[in-house]
Structure formats: C-alpha cells, structure tokens
Amino acid sequence: MYGALPHSIMSCWKWFNKMLDDAGVQVTEENRDRIDAVIEEYISHISAHGKCSNIPSEASGQISKDHTLRDELIERLRKAEGPRP
C-alpha cells in the first residue's frame, strides 16, 4: 500500500496545492496520474472557452478566484482521488 505523497512530487502542478488541500485530496502513487490528468484536462477545457489561461501557474490563480470553476475542479479532484482505505 502506498502512503500519501507530498504535493511537491507533482511539481508541474505545484500551483494547485491549495486546491488539493481544500479538496481534502490525498495524492498517492495509485491516483497521481489520474489527478494530473484531471488538472491538465480541466485547464485545457476551460482555457479553450476563454475562462482562464492555458499556463498552469496563471490558471491556478484564475480558477481559485472564480468560485464556480474552483468548486467544479475540486469536485473532479475528489472523484479522481478514488476510494480511501
């Protein structure tokens, strides 16, 4: 069984640490790829609609400030986390 990984392991998504914490998501070896994919796909989708930048460091702040986007991403992150032991 894998323990929780520090968010810093996900260095490309370091700008989303606060949202991961707010979501209560525990990043593990088992769910890391799913969580990475959720963040990447979410940024791609909403940036294509002009709702945020496609640059993760900028998108994080923009998503955090928009409660609708923030809540939507948090819900997706919780689903990507998978079942807890």
C-alpha positions in Angstrom: 0.0 0.0 0.0 1.3 3.5 -0.9 1.3 6.3 1.5 0.4 9.9 0.7 2.9 11.7 -1.4 3.9 15.3 -0.8 2.3 17.6 -3.3 5.8 18.7 -4.3 6.2 15.4 -6.2 3.7 16.8 -8.6 5.9 19.7 -9.4 4.2 20.6 -12.6 1.0 21.2 -10.6 2.6 22.9 -7.6 0.3 25.8 -8.2 -2.7 23.6 -7.3 -1.5 22.5 -3.9 -4.0 24.8 -2.1 -6.9 23.4 -4.1 -5.8 19.8 -3.5 -5.6 20.6 0.3 -9.0 22.3 0.2 -10.5 19.3 -1.6 -9.0 17.0 1.1 -7.4 15.0 -1.7 -4.6 12.7 -0.7 -2.2 12.2 -3.6 -0.8 8.7 -3.8 1.2 6.7 -6.3 -2.1 5.0 -7.2 -4.0 8.2 -8.1 -1.3 10.6 -9.1 -1.7 10.1 -12.8 -5.5 10.5 -12.6 -5.1 13.7 -10.6 -2.5 15.0 -13.1 -4.9 14.2 -16.0 -7.9 15.9 -14.3 -6.0 19.1 -13.8 -4.5 19.1 -17.3 -7.8 18.3 -19.0 -9.7 20.9 -16.9 -7.2 23.7 -17.7 -7.3 22.7 -21.4 -11.1 22.6 -21.5 -11.8 25.9 -19.7 -8.9 27.8 -21.4 -10.3 26.8 -24.8 -13.5 28.6 -23.7 -11.6 31.7 -22.6 -12.2 31.2 -18.9 -8.6 31.0 -17.9 -5.0 30.9 -19.2 -3.6 27.6 -20.5 -0.5 28.3 -18.4 -0.9 26.3 -15.1 0.8 29.0 -12.9 -1.7 31.6 -14.2 -4.7 29.3 -14.4 -4.4 28.3 -10.8 -4.9 31.9 -9.6 -7.7 32.5 -12.0 -9.5 29.3 -11.1 -9.1 30.0 -7.4 -10.7 33.4 -7.7 -13.8 32.0 -9.6 -15.9 30.0 -7.1 -17.8 28.2 -9.8 -14.6 27.0 -11.5 -12.9 26.3 -8.2 -15.8 24.2 -6.9 -16.0 22.3 -10.2 -12.3 21.4 -10.2 -12.4 20.4 -6.5 -15.3 18.0 -7.3 -13.3 16.5 -10.2 -10.2 16.1 -8.0 -12.2 14.3 -5.3 -13.6 11.9 -7.9 -10.1 11.3 -9.3 -8.7 10.6 -5.9 -10.6 7.3 -5.8 -11.6 5.3 -2.7 -9.8 5.9 0.5 -8.6 3.0 2.6 
